[in-house]
Amino acid sequence: MSKSKKTKPSSKKVQQEDIKEFKSPSETWWGKTIIWVLLIGFVGLIFVGAFWGLIDAFK
């Protein structure tokens, strides 16, 4: 009693192959590079700011 629907699997397969899978930026080499540069930059600026503050405090 169930009706079977006819589908076109070939056209669906072509559409899926044409679409590239999304990769998270943290999974690519350029994404990892940007994350590390930002992380090192932020931590470095904290140290520079603390050092600068200590120098200004003891002038």
C-alpha positions as CSV (number, residue, x, y, z in Angstrom):
1,M,0.0,0.0,0.0
2,S,3.0,2.3,0.2
3,K,3.7,4.3,-2.8
4,S,7.3,4.4,-4.0
5,K,8.6,7.7,-5.3
6,K,11.0,7.8,-8.2
7,T,14.0,9.9,-7.5
8,K,17.0,10.9,-9.7
9,P,20.0,9.8,-7.7
10,S,22.4,10.7,-10.4
11,S,21.5,14.4,-10.3
12,K,21.7,14.5,-6.5
13,K,25.1,12.8,-6.6
14,V,26.5,15.5,-9.0
15,Q,25.2,18.3,-6.8
16,Q,26.8,16.8,-3.7
17,E,30.2,16.4,-5.5
18,D,30.1,20.0,-6.8
19,I,29.7,21.5,-3.3
20,K,32.9,21.6,-1.4
21,E,32.9,20.6,2.3
22,F,33.2,23.4,4.7
23,K,36.4,23.3,6.9
24,S,36.7,25.2,10.1
25,P,39.5,27.9,9.9
26,S,41.2,26.3,12.9
27,E,41.6,23.1,10.8
28,T,43.6,24.8,8.0
29,W,47.2,25.8,8.1
30,W,46.5,29.5,7.5
31,G,43.8,29.5,10.2
32,K,46.2,28.0,12.7
33,T,48.9,30.6,11.7
34,I,46.5,33.5,12.3
35,I,45.4,32.1,15.7
36,W,49.0,31.6,16.9
37,V,50.0,35.1,15.7
38,L,47.0,36.7,17.5
39,L,47.6,34.6,20.7
40,I,51.3,35.5,20.8
41,G,50.6,39.1,20.0
42,F,48.0,39.4,22.8
43,V,50.2,37.8,25.4
44,G,53.2,39.8,24.2
45,L,51.2,43.1,24.6
46,I,50.2,42.1,28.1
47,F,53.9,41.7,29.0
48,V,54.9,44.9,27.3
49,G,52.1,46.8,29.0
50,A,53.0,45.4,32.4
51,F,56.7,46.3,31.9
52,W,55.8,49.8,30.7
53,G,53.5,50.3,33.7
54,L,56.3,49.2,36.1
55,I,58.8,51.6,34.5
56,D,56.3,54.5,34.6
57,A,55.4,53.7,38.3
58,F,59.1,53.9,39.4
59,K,60.0,57.1,37.6
